[in-house]
C-alpha cells in the first residue's frame, strides 16, 4: 500500500505475474511414503485411472520395474509412454511425452538419477520440465529420498541412499498426500525386487518415527502452499501455529522416544513441550532410576517439567491439560495390563474417553 491507502502498483504487478505463472504451470501432486511398500505406486495409478474415467487425458510416464500384480492390473488399463534406454539404463522419454502432450502424466519414483547423456540430470528435473510446459504431474517418492530428511531417516533405519530430491522441489507441490500404513508393519524386500509389508513388532518404533517425519514434512509443504497462495493474493500471513504437547512419563517405561517425538512436534509447530509425572513415595530403586532417566531426557529436550500429586492420575492429568491449553497428550500403554484393567478399561482407555478436544497419541511399549 502507498501513503494514501491505494495499492502499490509494483506490488499489484508482482501479484499479477505470480498468478499468471501459477495459472500456466502444470499442477503437481505427490504421494509421499514413509517406508517402502506402503502402496504409493498403486495410489498414484488408481488416481490416474479415476481421472481418466472422468475425462482427463492421462498417460504413464514412468513406473517401477517388476510391479506387483495389483499395480500391473492397473497398468493394463492405462496408456504407457515406453521408457528410453540410455547407456543401458531406463529413463523417462520426455520428448515422447511432449509430442503426446497429455493433461496429466504419472511419474513413479522422483528420486532417480539419469545417465549423463540425458537432457536432465535427474527425474525430478524431468518433472519440473513437464510442469513448466503446462503438463500436470502425479508422482511418488519415499521419505528417505528427500535430501533434507535422509540423515534423520538414516539415524532411524541405518540405511543410506544416494539419489535424492531437494525438499524445495517438494514444497512446490500443489498437493501432497502421505500414503499411510499401520506403524506396526515393517518393510521387507522380496527376492524378485518388489516391496511388501510384513508385520514385525521389532520395527514398530522405527516405523512410528518414519511416519511422524513424513507427517511433519507434509505439514511443512501445506504451510508453503498456504504461504504461496497468500503471496499471490497480496495477503500477509501474520499468525503462527501453536501446539502445547504434554508427555506423561511413568517409572514403568522408557520415555526417550516419546519425549524426542514431542520435541520435534513442538519445534515444528512453534509450540511448547511439557513433561508431567506423578509423585510416588513407594517406588522401587529400579523404578526410581527409570523415572530419573526419563526426567533427564526431558531436561535435555528443554521441556517444562511438572510434578502432579493425585490418586486419580487420569482425572488430574485431564484437569492439568485443560487448565494449560494442552492440544496433544503423548502416553505409553502398559504392556502388562491386569485382567481387571482389561475388564474395566486401562488408564490409557480412560484418558482417551476423557480427553474430548485433545489429541491423544499412544506410543508402543
Secondary structure as GFF3:
##gff-version 3
##sequence-region A 1 365
A	DSSP	alpha_helix	9	24	.	.	.	ID=ss1
A	DSSP	beta_strand	28	33	.	.	.	ID=ss2
A	DSSP	alpha_helix	40	53	.	.	.	ID=ss3
A	DSSP	beta_strand	58	62	.	.	.	ID=ss4
A	DSSP	alpha_helix	69	75	.	.	.	ID=ss5
A	DSSP	beta_strand	84	86	.	.	.	ID=ss6
A	DSSP	beta_strand	89	91	.	.	.	ID=ss7
A	DSSP	alpha_helix	94	100	.	.	.	ID=ss8
A	DSSP	beta_strand	104	107	.	.	.	ID=ss9
A	DSSP	alpha_helix	123	132	.	.	.	ID=ss10
A	DSSP	beta_strand	136	142	.	.	.	ID=ss11
A	DSSP	three_ten_helix	143	145	.	.	.	ID=ss12
A	DSSP	three_ten_helix	147	149	.	.	.	ID=ss13
A	DSSP	alpha_helix	150	157	.	.	.	ID=ss14
A	DSSP	alpha_helix	167	170	.	.	.	ID=ss15
A	DSSP	beta_strand	175	179	.	.	.	ID=ss16
A	DSSP	beta_strand	185	189	.	.	.	ID=ss17
A	DSSP	beta_strand	195	199	.	.	.	ID=ss18
A	DSSP	three_ten_helix	201	203	.	.	.	ID=ss19
A	DSSP	alpha_helix	204	232	.	.	.	ID=ss20
A	DSSP	beta_strand	244	248	.	.	.	ID=ss21
A	DSSP	alpha_helix	256	268	.	.	.	ID=ss22
A	DSSP	beta_strand	272	278	.	.	.	ID=ss23
A	DSSP	alpha_helix	285	300	.	.	.	ID=ss24
A	DSSP	beta_strand	304	308	.	.	.	ID=ss25
A	DSSP	alpha_helix	313	323	.	.	.	ID=ss26
A	DSSP	beta_strand	328	332	.	.	.	ID=ss27
A	DSSP	alpha_helix	339	344	.	.	.	ID=ss28
A	DSSP	alpha_helix	347	354	.	.	.	ID=ss29
A	DSSP	beta_strand	359	363	.	.	.	ID=ss30
###
